[in-house]
Amino acid sequence: MGAFNPTKSGPIFQIYSPTQQDPAMQPDYLATVMPSVFVPEDGKWIQEQLNRLPVSMRHKVALLYADRYQESFDAEPLAHKQQNAGRRNANTRLRLYVNRYQNAAMGLTEKPTLASDHAQPVAAVETREDQLAQGWW
């Protein structure tokens, strides 16, 4: 291929070398705390989830993520399934925690109803003499 000729018409493509990539396209691992153990393919998603939490909680959640990943990884006896087991369990736990935390922070939870509110009033039944538990003590 020849050199770039500005007089030729046609599409112009700009080529980036790995050192010239746009920083906005790169995951910013320095902006948030990341777990000590995770799969690189999940890094961007983990970072997005952690950024949805308050800064004060991110380190604790990242530690719990790494613990869950390692625990699930070690619990899987088949070597070819270990990484998937760790990813699945740790990512599921992180996703559920973040969603529940956000719902609670927005006030989308409600106080549970009392069991007495669900109970229907029942008329007292008279106990017969043969139903008494005498001599049990």
Disulfide bonds with the S-S distance in Angstrom:
none
